[in-house]
């Protein structure tokens, strides 16, 4: 599947209706920004629904790429479809939580594209984007929110999806205000290792010969060596991301951050996910047992892919997955 088709699938599965809006205010968001030398300009948004009330906080961290949080896609017949990368009903959840959203570097809140148009490449995004950028920008934005809103500090939740789920435990370690961590399809091991696991499993199932799989894996390790040899490069790319991005997210595996957390953790994982290996997520459970830690709730969804679409029935159950997580939270 090419990048454009994958993007459209991703957006369609995260499709939640929202009113036609051209500004953050139209959507019920209050816009903030700050700038530092290390982060550049950071734009973030807080839900404005019942903002005067004392409410818990939900920090939502979206997946990879410079996608806007809200996208309008126009078909060739002129019909417009509205997409959000948030896997929950924003307007509904904002009644119960102050929702914090952080735009990626140099990425607008709204974007207008044709139905088959790729999100444009952005050199400023690639310059800044790293694990540290995402952790630090979210932590600073949360600090500003806590200063300006009435907050129930018993429940300050970080919720991450895909790449955002890799950021979530790191942010929870960095920011002691966070009380709960929810991660969807983020894995626990070095993300690069997922590709090795995938090829070994294809060989074991007969999709590839062991010889071909080993050759492909040897080639992967040559790529990995190049990434770690130039960890700060924003000119070199692998699978659509800069070496800087890959090295920053894989310098320390997610599991090392999860092990430091004493707060409640919820993880959801599809067993047929080819983007994030379910074996990587499974290892987290084993490690928590080994360490005698009991603050992890793990939910696996059989036959579901990275977007929680059942590969046997074709039915997407993302709403059910998210509802289960919020039930755990409540």
Secondary structure by P-SEA (a helix, b strand, c coil): ccaaaaaaaaaaaabbbbcccccccccbbbbbbcccccccbbbbbbbccccccbbbbbbbbbbccccccbbbbbccccbbbbbbccccaaaaaaaccbbbbbbccccccbbbbcccccccccccccccccaaaaaaaaaaaaaaaaaccccccccbbbbbccccccaaaaaaaacccccbbbbcccccccccaaaaaaaaaaaaaccccaaaaaaaaaaaaaaaaaaaacccccccccccccaaaaaaaccccaaaaaaacccbbbbbbbcccccccaaaaaaaaaaaaaaccccbbbbbbcccccccccccccccaaaaaaaaaaaaac
